[in-house]
Amino acid sequence: AGLNLVGDFTGNYIIGEASYNVTDDIFAKVKINHSSKAPNFNALLYQSNYQNYNWQNGFNNIETQQLAFQIKYKQLANLSVDYSTISDYVYFKQDETIAKTEVPQAIKAFQNNSTINYLRVKLENEIKVGKFALNNTVLYQNVQDDNNVLNVPELTTRNTLYFSSHLFKKAMYLQTGVTFNYFTSYYMNAYNPLLAEFYVQTDQEFGGFPRLDFFINAKIRQTRIYLKA
């Protein structure tokens, strides 16, 4: 637990967790988390030579409550579930009071006036057969947010099929394989270089297509070689 006692910003947090070995093969953990923290400095106060990039905000603290569970079976599977509620969420977005034709990226800080409910479920596992292995991570996310200010892909998956072995009388250790990445399309946050901040946009969706990476990872004595295409 922690509490701000001195300074201009109030805040506190409390974290608790308990874990238990159900059997020699099964491990379980539960965690609770509450935090109240001020938004970052860019959201509270910003001054520049650009007319539309000057503000001072008296935002409330961002309040977050989280409940998380994890269950792990040997090295084969790891399942984690967490549910969060976020109140007074602070984000950057296009200032709609200024026409986009006038200032294409007049970005400004805002505070959400409703509670966001955020669920994540992640499954990780690895299957090994001899010198070959298949490593999988699948993430499901669901956001209930009336204002659509916290945008994430609903489904994300990363799967790697790889070979690993010592070669040439153990003079070289080699790993090589292919990684498949995919996430469903969503309104990915855009980037504002002036603020060095990401901001919410609802003009264009990104994603919804696969990506394949081929890699070689090798170690020869003290030399490491890595190639990714």
Secondary structure, DSSP 8 states (H G I E B T S, - for coil): -EE--SSS---EEEEEEEEEESSSSEEEEEEEEEEEE---HHHHEE--SSTTS-EE-----EEEEEEEEEEEETTTEEEEEEEEEEES-EEEEE-TTS-TTT-TT-EEEEE-SS-EEEEEEEEEEEEEETTEEEEEEEEEEEEE-TT--S---SEEEEEEEEEEEEETTTTEEEEEEEEEEEE--B---EEETTTTEEEB--S--B--S-EEEEEEEEEETTEEEEEE-
